[in-house]
Amino acid sequence: MKFFDVYPRFNVNVVRGKGCHVYDDKGQEYLDLYGGHAVISVGHAHPDYVKAISNQVATLGFYSNSVINTMQDELSEKLGQACGYEDYRFFMINSGAEANENAIKLASFYNNRKKMLAFHSSFHGRTTAAARVTDNAKYSPAAYMGFEVTFVDLNDIEAVSKELETKEYAAVIIEGIQGVGGIQVPKDNFMVQLREVTEKTNTVLILDEIQSGYGRSGKFFAHQYAGIKPDMITVAKGIANGLPVSGVLIAPKFDAVPGQLGTTYGGNHLACAAAISVLDIMKRENLVANASRVGEHLIEELKKIKEIKEVRGRGLMIGMEFEQPIKQIREKLLYEQKVFTGVAGQYTIRLLPPLCLTMEQADEFLTRFKKCL
Ligand SMILES: Cc1ncc(COP(=O)(O)O)c(C=O)c1O
């Protein structure tokens, strides 16, 4: 049998990682400004993380949700403290798409409505509801089409209000910062107005912080720049530094009804050990503040480069848009300068490094990057 390979791939066999670097099978070192797609938060092979998950798997890797698991309580408490949502509850699953599925499901159980409102250029995953609220028709086959969704422009509060006033929408789903859409930051005052109109119409507000959350934006969640509190927040990627773990932060107004949500793997012992270790490291090493400081420096320096049409983003979630396709620049960066970066469409390079990126590594990136222009 062969692997069912649906991925366009870099021609590099990555076999090892350490901090903000990865290494190929020939021992070549690469600076990682991609973080394996915003997944590596505390750095590759962090020794405390390695120890925590090694100890856990040697003790009890998995047991089902039919028994008490105090690690779920410890994780929920630590997460509540880290992000300031201590009165919310935390439900755990295994991937970003699954987190959004569960949030959408709970919203519809809550107000018994069917429709979803989402935004142009959004990305929320590739399973049924998550694919439908993603603004890309390619991700949804005919079988998904029964699910009703309307797309409006980001920052267009009039369009949002017009739809929500029909009171037909179960929820609005929005990314803290659009990632796949090219690092589009919603305006803070739009987020405030969105919160007001969702409250007024009893529509659930779901913040997808799967890419922009967990410190990446320089605050724990990107929506915290606007000072709002959504009804649900979905998290994945950086939460467990590479283990498949995700979750939904759920406001007190939702009831935890047995049978509505459930999962075999979600919140297992190994997943909890990994996620607890990530939060402990983030706190000890001040990684949210680091993302803010190093990100600000990178954005400021990138804005001085005249070849870049626009620099967007917050913290260590940065998009650089060019007038011309960026394929050549990225290839030079990778194959000549040994730097991994991400992409959004044909014109935008995405930077999503581990949150422990140092100022020196940021400057090293800038030096290598300038050689590719
Ligand atoms: C904002 C956002 N939501 C959801 C997802 C889907 O996550 P997963 O691939 O873990 O299902 C992604 C993945 O890139 C994402 O960036």
The ligand as an SDF file (V2000), in Angstrom:
LIG
                    3D

 16 16  0  0  0  0  0  0  0  0999 V2000
   -8.3230   29.0300   11.9400 C   0  0  0  0  0  0  0  0  0  0  0  0
   -8.3300   27.5390   11.7420 C   0  0  0  0  0  0  0  0  0  0  0  0
   -9.4140   26.8260   12.0810 N   0  0  0  0  0  0  0  0  0  0  0  0
   -9.4610   25.4930   11.9370 C   0  0  0  0  0  0  0  0  0  0  0  0
   -8.3980   24.7890   11.4210 C   0  0  0  0  0  0  0  0  0  0  0  0
   -8.4830   23.3080   11.2510 C   0  0  0  0  0  0  0  0  0  0  0  0
   -7.6500   22.6260   12.1180 O   0  0  0  0  0  0  0  0  0  0  0  0
   -7.2760   21.0890   11.8660 P   0  0  0  0  0  0  0  0  0  0  0  0
   -6.4500   21.0380   10.6200 O   0  0  0  0  0  0  0  0  0  0  0  0
   -6.5330   20.6830   13.1060 O   0  0  0  0  0  0  0  0  0  0  0  0
   -8.5670   20.3520   11.7180 O   0  0  0  0  0  0  0  0  0  0  0  0
   -7.2340   25.4900   11.0400 C   0  0  0  0  0  0  0  0  0  0  0  0
   -6.0860   24.7740   10.4560 C   0  0  0  0  0  0  0  0  0  0  0  0
   -5.2390   25.3140    9.7820 O   0  0  0  0  0  0  0  0  0  0  0  0
   -7.2080   26.8970   11.2030 C   0  0  0  0  0  0  0  0  0  0  0  0
   -6.1360   27.6140   10.8500 O   0  0  0  0  0  0  0  0  0  0  0  0
  1  2  1  0
  2  3  1  0
  2 15  2  0
  3  4  2  0
  4  5  1  0
  5  6  1  0
  5 12  2  0
  6  7  1  0
  7  8  1  0
  8  9  2  0
  8 10  1  0
  8 11  1  0
 12 13  1  0
 12 15  1  0
 13 14  2  0
 15 16  1  0
M  END
$$$$
